[in-house]
């Protein structure tokens, strides 16, 4: 499975999506279109239960395609560009299969906004992460002003946003922007191993857990708790819940059928 700007590889129940838009994997309109097509393929494949998103070459994604911005002359044209990116990233955030970003080189501007739309992030210590849009006389357009404060807090998010200065992978780990630091050269391997561990779970429970977390994040703890209770009840109707409980009692590994 391959699209023009996104390579899609399947390893057992894990899909590896690699951005391929040299030299820096800039996020152009065509990249967004092809990323959406790749997500379609992943969503339609019932065997795929987890996703790793990586960048081919020296960078994860160094930002939006600035050359495209030279053709923008009105506020309406700019708004449409933002809405395309926001739509793809919202879909990723709401995706029913966990998406893990494997960040090397740089995740700047739109690249960091892409990483933040994923459910989890691994990075190398040397990776650079930031929102430098203000240095170009712009602001983030793909919901970076919304996701960054949620992940690291308002004060630190404003520091990164208003300064335009990047931080290292190590600093991103300290702030909670990434989940873990991985040695250069082992990043993709460890990301795939972690995604494979996710994929051992029931697809039903992966979907329900992501949905409950998203509901609370979007609408507050009370709404999230109601959603959790609803899905907690529904999961007992699944064959996988019965298998998981039985396997626990019998002290064996469960054999989930994603049903």
N, C-alpha and C positions, 0 to 999 in steps of 0.2 A: 504494500500500500504506500503510494507516494504521490504527493501533489507537487506543484512547481517549486514552492518555497518551503515545504515542510516534508521531511522524510518521516515515514511511519514504519517502525519495525515492531514486530510482535515476538516476545519471548514468553512462551507459556501463556499465563494470564495477564501479563503486563505489556502495555503498549509504550514504546519509546518514541516520542515526537521530537525531532531535531529540526530547529530552524536552520534554513540554509539560504541566506541572502547576503552574500559577500559584499564588502569585506567585514561588516560589523553586525549583520543580522538586524538591520534597521527595519522598523515596523511600518511598512508602506501599506497602502490600501490593498494591494495584491497579496501581501503577506497575511493581512487580516482575513481576506477572503479564503486563502488556502488553509489557514489555521482553522477556520470554521468548518471547512470541508473535512479536514483531518478529524476534528471532533465528531463530525457526523459519522465517520467510519468507526471510530472508537465506540460511540454510543450504540451503533447498530450491531456491534459484535458482542454477543452474550458471553463469549469466552474471555473477553477482556474485563478485568475487574479493578485495575489500577493503572495509573498513567505516570510516566516520567517525562517531563518537558526539559529539553536541553538545547544548547546552541552549538552548531557545527562551526569549527574554526577556533579563532582566538577569543571569541566573546559569547556570552549568553545572548544578550541583545543590548547594543550600546545606545538605543533610543529610538525615537520616531524617525521617519525618513524626512529630514529637514528639506531636501530638495523639493518634495511635494508641497511644502509650505510656501514656496515662492510663487505658486499658482493661486494662492488664496488671496482674494481681494475684498471680500465682504465678511461681515460677522456671520451671515447665514452659512457661507461656505465653510468657515471655521467650525461652526457649531455642528455641521454635518459630519466633519472629520472626527470630532470628539465623540459624537453619538455612535459612530461605527465601532470605534475602539471600545467604548464603554459597553456596547452591546455584547461584543465578543467576550470581554472580561467578566461581565455579569453572568454570562452563560457558564464560564469556567467556574466561577465562585459557586454557582448553583448546580454544578455537574454532579451526577449521581454516583460517579466513580472518583475516588480520591486522586488528585493531581499533585505531584511533587515536582517542584522546580529544582533543577541541578544547575547552580550558578557558578560559572567560572569567568575569569577575565573581567567583565563588567556587566552590570545591570543598571543602566542609567536612564533617567527620564522614562520614556515609554517602556523600556526594558524592565525597570524596577516595578512599574505599574503592572506589567505582565506577570512578574514573579509574585507580586502581592495578591493577584487574582487567583493564584494557586492555593491549595489547601495547606501546603507545607513547603519549606524551602531548606535545601542543603546548599552550602557554599564552601569555596576554598578560602583559606585565611587571606590570600592575596587579592581576592575579588574586590572590586570597587562597586559600591551601591550608592545611589543618590538620585536626587531630582534637580538637575541643573537648569531647568527651563528658564528661571528668572535671569540667568546669565545671558540668555538669548533674547530678553525682552518678552518672554512668553510666560505662561503658567502651565502646570500639568493639565492635560485634557482628558485623560483616560481614568478618572476617579482616583488619582494619586492623592489629592487633597483630602479624600474621604478615608481611604484604606490606611494610609500611613499613621494618622493619629490613633486609629483603632488598634493598630499593632504595637506602637511604641509610646503612645501618650501624646497629648497635644503639645506640651512644651518642647519636647525633643523633636517632634515632627516639624514644628515651626522653625526650629533651629536649622534643620536640614533643608527645609523648603526655602527659607528666606536667605540663607547663606549660599545655597547652591553647591556646597562643598560635599564631595562624596565621603563615605566612610568605608573602612575595610570590612572584610568578612568577619574578622575577630570582633570588631566593634558592633557589627550588626547582630552577632550572637549575644553579646552582652546586653543589647537593647531589646532582644526578643524578636528582632526582625527576621532572623533565620533560626531554624531549629537546631542545626549542628554544623560544625566545621569538619570538612573532610580533606585529607591530604591530597594535594595536586596529583593528578594521574589516577586517583582511585574514586573520584567523585561520582562518575556515572555508574560504576560498578556497585558502589555502596547504595546509591539511590535506587538502583534496580533491585538490590537485595531487600531494601526496606519496603519497596512497593510490592515485591513478591510476598513478603510477610503479610502485608495488608490483604493481598489477593487470596491468601489462605482462608480468610473469613468468608462468611456467607455474603453474597451480593445483596441480599435482602437487608441484612443488618448494616452493611456499609452505607447503603442508600438511606436507611432510616436515621442512622447516627448523624450523617452529614446534614440531613434535612432538619433534624432537631436543633443542632448547633446554629444553623443558618437562621432558623425562625427566631431564636433568642437574640441573636446578633441584630437582626433587622427590627424586631418588634418588642424587645425587652424580655426580662427573665420570666415574667408571668405568662406571656404568650408562649415563650419557649418551653416552659414547664408543661403547659397544656398540650403542646405538640408532642412533647416527650411522652406524656401519659397516653396520648392517643396511639402513638406508634409502638409504645411498650405493650399495649393491649393487642394491637394488630399482629405484632411479631409472633405471639403465641399461636396464631393460626397457621404459621408457616411450618413446613416439614423440617426446615433447618433448625428451628428452635427445639423441636422434639428430638432431633438427632443430637444436637449439642448437649441437651440435658441428659439424655440417655448415655452419651459418650462420657460425660463427666462422672456419672454414677458408676459406669463400668470401667472407669479409669483407662480410657483409650482416646486416641485422637479422633475427633469427629470427621465424618465424611459428608461435607456439605454438598448439596445439589443445587443451591441457589434458587430454592423454591420455598 
